[in-house]
Amino acid sequence: MQEFQQDCIALALQQHRRGRISRRGLMQALAALGAIGAGPAGAAERELVMVNWGGLANEGFGRFYGAPFIAETPGWKVVQDSSGPATGRIRSMVESGRVTWDLCDSSASGANLLGRLGLATKLDYGIINRENVIAPGFALDHGAAPYSFSSVLVYDSSKFPTPPTSWADFWDLKRFPGTRLLRRDASCTLEAALMSLGKPAAALYPIDMRAGIKRVSELRRDLIFWTNGAESEQLMRTGEAVMGQIWHTRASVLEKESKGRLKFIWNQGILQPGIFVIPKGNPGGEMAQRLLASMLAKPEPQVGLLGLLGNGPTNPKAAALVPDDLKRFNPTDPANAPQQVMFNGDWWGEHYQAVNQEFLDAVTG
């Protein structure tokens, strides 16, 4: 199953191939996502290893996150490991006592799970400033978020004179006929299902797994599941689905490139923090916390990433720096964020494995 972070890399490469991002812009985007590493440095420099979901390395870390930190921290460089920081791999590394990673692109649920298992370092909020994120869910005990993303409702406006406005409309096959599109994953899917039943956003958690799975099963004859971002985009482009829940980055591309035929709404989107974690016993020690603090503290690089790929800024000062033409596509814009539901990483960190397996058994078997 592709993670959002992996799809960001794929989306950057796709936009470059289509001529929408220059090579320089591509390198900047990949660097900001942690998909390319730092350039040559003196032998005396110590290094921090940031682990990401990309496949490119050794190109130079770029200017968004690495360069500002390096400029402020003589004697240190940042290099990338693109082998994928899966929770299981972090666990194996920590339990074996052979930790080689310093900062890993994870998730809210992953950070909470790793923290409970004693596999992640508790963040030092004397070093990291909690005021540099927009909400408490972006600065957790064992992880913090330098970017954000959302799972939103996208639809083909040519099919519906009256547009859908909620997940209740998504489930209404009489008023809005046609094939639906959902991710093959319980998280965010069950939230949407419960909201379609009228569950208030403030009462979504704990997730009513039975009710959510039953609700998804009602769409079974009119449902396609996607497993990666490119697939979700293509299924909407070709008309194989007329409505779907997909990542806002892909929805933004669809709206722009279809000239508004394919639209999306922020209402009842599920807003998620792009969380980084520090494995317990990381070789760089406290410097990993300082790197993460730097990533959170500077709004300009976060706005640059929004312009290139659509990843939302998380620094509260960033909103004022976002150009008017990008505000529509920013999940953390003051006009967009209040319409959404904050993903509960605490709940999913404790329940994801069991709930997701039951969900898959029930709806895709």
Steps between C-alpha positions, in 0.01 A plus 500: 500500500648832396537764771432871443873578523581253222231655283654846546818371337304341215296818453814715478646276230169496311474879502860527378432261211196708403712815491319660793806498729851589385794276586607756759149501643498121502824489695365755747181300546683172548738661744214644704339158508829344607539301180848618408810526708758759583789589274869442572626629831825507694616188675478670838123548470265283696177388338135456575315231307144583398300203376223545246286310253666619179735317268751769403820574688837679482373804307550771761247564776371825355387823650168444673596320820858379477676816386361731773596249770847443358560875474411546865684192627869492405657157506182311414347375178175322423487189284208297379409134517214423262440141608172580676459544878229243556401458863614138496845597376536766767401244762754244377777760495432628851453155653824377343690796644635592154327831427635688198204735438443840659173638364227298329196603297218318677142582599298605803389143565854370442647753743254405770556128448880535505480719808287253693740218411800702618648509148491876436672786681273736688526845346661776702269798478769711655677462164193470277248783528142377522383842384650425158208269410137583444340245735590261784465199270800626302737492800471165676706348777697288254473686170430834335378610157677735256227438240135396475261330262132418481267230370222680311190436290566545125224483239432537129299823471384411147295216649327696774317830436460523877841429657552272800582683822559221754569130552124448531481601132787264420290211631181622326496292182151616402577871483861448394521177297829352389807309615674609821870495581652429843847415625556137593561599860283545808646833615311800363261264318319414823491865607328588172256210537400607850458864397271382220277353772482837673765440764625844616866571438559551870362153578679292235747348743508234620414364155190281486668237288192283447281787383773636275577168333130430449459842338790444259357159409181672381700644208658170403332467157592858413846517652861491381791497745827676423842420643721784373453867416562470127229233479249719684571788262472284189171341603346845534651628174365210295153517653520151647393669822287812529572572865777401737694553818860576403796702629458873451828521305357278227163674517671836449677377188173363364314826556773707336565274203132425427426875508251448780311202359637290785452690824551430867361633827669568833181439699544186714851441369726311740800721579815306584843607627812385314684379810873439540629276780842443656587133566614423855880497513550697176869568432462878462341535841361843580597640158207312343268701724672818385456402134130435557470831685652676198253331263208620711627850568537635146173571316655602165625151403162355593326749270747407226402136534131593481565678170685206352302201623210617712622376839347728758711722725474443873668813633226750596700785343489330161138589417584867456774410252288276275421664163131557431493248216620222733265561791228291340736200503648542849351257755610717794375830360286680763199468268553129429624344823188570714285305253699184560534233765832454679628144463537335842844341495470388863200280423638362176843440654340263748245332272621521139634149444196316633242737352660515159523123475134459590407772253691332216356159582147640495497728197756354260473129563 
